[in-house]
Amino acid sequence: MEYTAHATASANPNSKTRVLLASLIGTTIEFFDFYIYATAAVLVFPHLFFPESSGSAALLQSLATFSIAFVARPIGAAVFGHLGDRIGRKATLVAALLLMGISTVCIGLLPTYAQIGVLAPILLALCRLGQGLGLSGEWSGAVLLATENAPEGKRAWYGMFPQLGAPIGFILAAGSFLLLGALMSNEDFLAWGWRIPFIASALLVFLGLYIRLKLHESPAFQKVLDKQKASKAPFKEVISLHIPKLILGTLATVCTLVLFYLMTVFALNWGTTALGYTRDAFLKMQLVATVCFAICIPISAQFAEKFGRKNTSIFICIIVMIFGLSFSTLFVANNPISVLIFLCLGLSIMGLTYGPIGTILSEIFPISVRYTGSALAYNLASILGASFAPLIATTLAQSYGIGAVGYYLCGAAVLSLLAFVCIRETKEEEFIKVSLNSHLSVEK
C-alpha cells in the first residue's frame, strides 16, 4: 500500500516556519551548551576543578571529562531513540532539551575543588554525563523533525536547518566568553564570570520549549502511529535487522566529527598553548571562521539535492584529505593570518561535510526505527570521531608535530569515504512509502 502524509498533515498542520525554527532553535541551544563546556574545559576547569595536578595533567583531566559526554551518547541514543520511535518525536525532543538544559545550568552552580575537594570534579563529570545524554537525543530528533516535514525534493535543504544550530551555537558560546573577557578581569572571570553562560542558557531552554510545545507530530511518524506499526523494541530491531546500515552510517559520520573537534577544541587548546596566541585573539579567529562554517552548510545541502548525497559526500571526503596535508604549513606560531586561513578553510569544509549528514542518516533507516538508528549511528561516531579526538590530536602533536594531526584527519576521511562508497543513494527515494514498506516487509 502507498502511504502519503496529506491526511495527517492537514489534520495537524505544522507550518514550514515553525518546523524549521523549532529544529534550528533546539540544536542551537544544545550546541551552545555543549560549546561553552568545551571552551571552559580548556580555559577554566583545569584551574578550578583539577588544581592539584600539573598544568598539562590538569588539562588532560579536564579534556577527559569532556570525553565523558561522548561515551554516554550511545546510551542516550538508545533511550531517546526508543522514546522517539515509540511515543513520537515531539515529546522526546522536549525531554532531551530539558535534560541538556538542566545539566548545563547545574554546571554553572557547581562549587569548585577549593570549596568541596574531590567531590567537585565528580559532580562536574555527572553534569557532563547529563549533557551527553541530552544531546544524543536532541540532534536526531531535530533532524527528523525537519526532514519528515519536508516536501519531496527538499529533504536535504530542510535537513540542513538543524545543522545550522552548530555554528550559531558556537558563535553564541565564543561570543559570550569574548564579551566576558572584555568586561572583567581574568581574576573575576575565573572566580565567577565563567558561570554566567551556563546559568544564562536557561533562558534559551525556555525559548526552545515554548516553540517545540506548539508543534504537532511529524506526518511521517504519525502515519506509523495511525497504522499501529510503531516498533515495540526499536533498539533490538536496529541491532538485529539493520546492523550494516548502522555500521556504514557510523563510519560515514566519523570524518565530520574528527574535523569539527580538531578545528574547535584541539585548535583552541594548541593555539593558546603551544603556538602562544592569546585566548581572545584565537576566539576571534574562530568566530570569523565559524561564519564560513555557517555559510557552507546550505551550500552543501544544495549540492546534495542536485548531485545526490553519496556523490557530494565522497567529493567532500577527498577535500578533507587534501586539507589534512596543510596542517604543518598553515597552523603555525607568530602568523595569525595563516592561522585564520587555516581555521576558515577547515570550518568551511566542515560546513560542507556537516550539512548533508543528518539527511543521509535519516534516509537510510525505516521510519519505525529511524530515530533510534540515526541517533545510534551519529552518537557511536561521536565516540570514534569526537570523544577522544582532542586528546589524540594533542598527544600526536606533542610527540610527532602538528603534521601528524593532519594525517590523523586524513585517516578519518578515508574511513568515511569508504563508507559512503558502500551506502546507497537515497536522493530519489520516496521518504514515507519506502520506509514504511521496509518496515512492513520486516514484519512479514
Order of alpha helices (4+ residues) and beta strands (2+ residues): alpha-alpha-alpha-alpha-alpha-alpha-alpha-alpha-alpha-alpha-alpha-alpha-alpha-alpha-alpha-alpha-alpha-alpha-alpha-alpha-alpha-alpha
